[in-house]
Each structure stands twice: as C-alpha cells, then as structure tokens.
Amino acid sequence: MRAFIQKFTMILMSIILLVGIGYAVIAFFGRGEVNLYSVLFSQNIEGVVENVEKVSPQVALVGGGITAATSKELFSFAVGIKTKNGEIITGTTEDRQWAIVQKGQCARAKFYPYPPWDLDKSGTFYNVRLLKLWDCGSTVAPQATAPVSQTNPAEVLPKVTPPAAAAVSPAATAPALAPPAAKATPSK
C-alpha cells in the first residue's frame, strides 16, 4: 500500500509540474513580448489585392506633431487579398509599405494570426507584412527570393567569366570598325 501511495504522489506531482510549465510557456510566449504562436502559424498568402484602406480617419495634427500613438493610428491599414480559390483573407497592419499598394495589383504577404486564447481576436490576422508586389498583367513571374539586402551579394550578382585564351583568334582581337588602310599612290 505504501508503494502505491508513493507512486500516486509522484504521478500527481509530475502532472502538476507539467501543467505549471505549460501555463508558464503559454503565458510568456502567447501574451508577452514574444508571440511564438503567431510566428509558428503564420501564412504566406499570394493573390490579387482586393482592397487596402486606412483604418484611422483623416485628421489634422496640431501642436506636438506625431507621437508614437498617433504614428500607429496614422499608418494603420486594413488589407484584403483574394487567393486563387476565391477566398479573401483579411488582416490589419501598421506596415507603411501598404500605403502604395493599389486594388488589382498582385501581392505576396505574410499573415500572422492572433492566438486562440485571445478570445476577442481569435481567428483573425494582424501585422500583415508585404513580401512582394507586382502588376498582375506583367509577363514576368514573381520570384520567391529574399530581397537583395537579405542575401549575399555574390549570389545575386551575375557571374562574369572571361573568354578562354585558346578560343580567341587574332582576327577576333582586331578592331572590327578600323578604317581600311590607305593605298599609297604615286604623286605627279
């Protein structure tokens, strides 16, 4: 009987410890500065921009100018992208790049979801990040590459190879547009 009580106590303590650690992880990563849920479950959406609207009304700033609070309000956008299957994915953002986006352009964006324990906003997206923007009618297909600033320049720049020395003939090295040599004529 004593072995049973010891085993039961160890199992109960293990369960309480695991629940406590789980709660701490959710509290820290879900509601703190680091929101790991949104990063893990983010979605790359590609499609036609249905609409981009400023969230805040047009206001005139008088006095102190732009503060951090007014900056967030001035550059808040609601974004809607229509995917290939017809679904319109919407989200909000404070990314100033969305100010230039127009309806009908094609875009690739990363949508970050609110965590399910944030009951007021669960199932919606925020911090929509514009990854690529192009004209839908262009014949050039978008490339899934990182911006040049995030890559090694040696990988982005075209590689120039000098011609092989054996393959170059003397006629090829002569200037192509040289004037013909003047014939010497006897003078009278």
C-alpha positions in Angstrom: 0.0 0.0 0.0 2.9 2.4 0.8 4.4 1.8 -2.7 1.0 2.7 -4.3 0.8 6.0 -2.4 4.4 6.9 -3.3 3.7 6.1 -7.0 0.4 8.0 -6.9 2.1 11.1 -5.3 4.9 11.1 -7.9 2.4 10.9 -10.8 0.3 13.7 -9.3 3.3 15.9 -8.7 4.5 15.3 -12.3 1.1 16.3 -13.7 1.0 19.5 -11.6 4.6 20.3 -12.7 3.8 19.8 -16.4 0.6 21.9 -16.2 2.5 24.7 -14.4 5.3 24.6 -17.1 2.7 24.6 -19.9 0.8 27.5 -18.4 4.1 29.5 -18.0 5.1 28.8 -21.6 1.7 29.9 -22.9 1.7 33.0 -20.7 5.2 34.0 -21.8 5.0 33.2 -25.5 1.3 33.9 -26.0 0.7 37.2 -24.1 4.2 38.5 -23.6 6.6 40.4 -25.9 7.4 37.2 -27.7 4.4 35.8 -29.5 5.6 32.4 -30.7 2.2 31.1 -31.7 1.8 33.8 -34.5 5.2 33.1 -35.9 4.7 29.3 -35.9 1.3 29.5 -37.6 1.9 32.4 -40.0 0.7 32.0 -43.5 2.1 33.2 -46.8 -0.8 34.4 -48.9 -0.5 35.2 -52.6 -3.2 36.7 -54.7 -4.9 39.9 -56.0 -5.3 42.8 -53.7 -9.0 43.4 -53.2 -8.6 46.5 -51.1 -6.2 48.4 -48.8 -7.8 51.0 -46.6 -6.6 53.3 -43.9 -8.1 52.3 -40.6 -8.0 55.8 -38.9 -9.9 58.7 -40.3 -8.1 61.6 -41.9 -7.2 64.1 -39.1 -5.1 67.2 -38.9 -2.2 67.2 -36.5 -1.9 70.4 -34.4 0.7 71.2 -31.8 3.1 68.5 -30.7 3.3 66.7 -34.0 3.5 62.9 -34.5 3.9 60.8 -31.4 4.2 57.0 -31.1 0.5 56.7 -30.5 -0.5 58.9 -33.4 2.0 57.2 -35.7 0.3 53.9 -35.1 -3.0 55.4 -35.9 -1.8 57.2 -39.0 -0.2 54.2 -40.6 -2.8 51.5 -39.7 -4.2 49.7 -42.7 -6.9 47.0 -43.3 -5.7 44.6 -46.1 -7.7 42.1 -48.1 -6.1 39.7 -50.6 -8.1 37.3 -52.8 -6.5 33.9 -53.3 -6.7 31.7 -56.3 -9.6 29.7 -54.8 -11.6 32.9 -54.4 -11.2 33.3 -50.6 -10.5 36.8 -49.4 -8.0 36.8 -46.5 -8.1 40.0 -44.4 -5.9 41.4 -41.7 -4.7 44.7 -40.1 -1.2 46.1 -40.2 0.9 49.1 -39.3 3.4 48.5 -42.1 3.9 51.7 -44.1 4.6 49.7 -47.3 0.9 49.1 -47.7 0.4 52.9 -48.5 1.5 52.4 -52.1 -0.5 49.2 -52.8 -3.5 49.6 -55.1 -6.5 47.5 -55.7 -6.0 45.0 -58.5 -2.2 44.5 -58.0 -0.8 41.1 -57.1 0.9 40.6 -53.8 2.5 38.1 -51.6 2.1 38.8 -47.9 2.7 37.1 -44.6 -0.3 37.0 -42.3 0.2 36.4 -38.5 -2.8 35.0 -36.7 -3.9 36.0 -33.2 -3.6 33.1 -30.8 -6.7 31.1 -29.9 -6.6 32.1 -26.2 -7.0 35.8 -27.2 -10.8 35.2 -27.5 -11.7 38.7 -28.8 -9.4 38.4 -31.8 -9.0 34.7 -32.3 -9.2 33.6 -35.9 -8.2 37.0 -37.3 -4.8 38.2 -38.6 -2.6 41.1 -37.7 0.8 42.6 -38.6 0.3 41.7 -42.3 3.8 42.0 -43.9 4.1 42.8 -47.6 6.7 40.5 -49.1 6.3 41.1 -52.8 4.2 43.4 -55.0 3.8 43.2 -58.8 1.5 44.1 -61.6 -0.9 41.2 -62.3 -0.8 41.8 -66.0 3.0 41.5 -66.3 4.5 38.6 -68.1 7.4 38.3 -65.6 6.5 35.8 -63.0 7.4 36.8 -59.4 10.5 35.1 -57.9 10.4 33.7 -54.4 13.7 35.2 -53.4 14.7 37.3 -50.4 15.4 41.0 -51.0 18.9 41.8 -52.0 19.6 43.3 -48.6 19.0 39.9 -47.0 21.1 37.9 -49.4 24.8 37.5 -50.1 25.6 40.0 -52.9 27.9 37.4 -54.5 24.9 35.1 -55.0 22.7 37.9 -56.6 25.2 39.5 -59.0 25.7 37.8 -62.4 28.9 35.9 -62.7 31.2 37.2 -65.5 33.6 34.7 -66.9 36.5 35.8 -69.1 36.7 34.2 -72.5 39.1 31.3 -72.8 42.5 32.3 -74.2 42.8 29.4 -76.6 39.4 30.1 -78.2 40.4 33.7 -79.2 41.8 34.1 -82.7 43.9 37.0 -83.8 41.2 38.1 -86.2 38.7 38.3 -83.3 41.0 40.7 -81.4 41.5 43.1 -84.3 39.2 46.1 -84.1 36.1 45.5 -86.2 35.5 49.1 -87.2 39.0 50.1 -88.1 39.2 52.2 -91.3 40.7 50.4 -94.3 44.4 51.0 -94.8 45.1 53.8 -97.4 46.9 52.8 -100.5 50.0 54.7 -101.4 49.5 56.4 -104.8 52.4 58.0 -106.6 52.1 61.7 -106.7 52.6 63.5 -110.0 
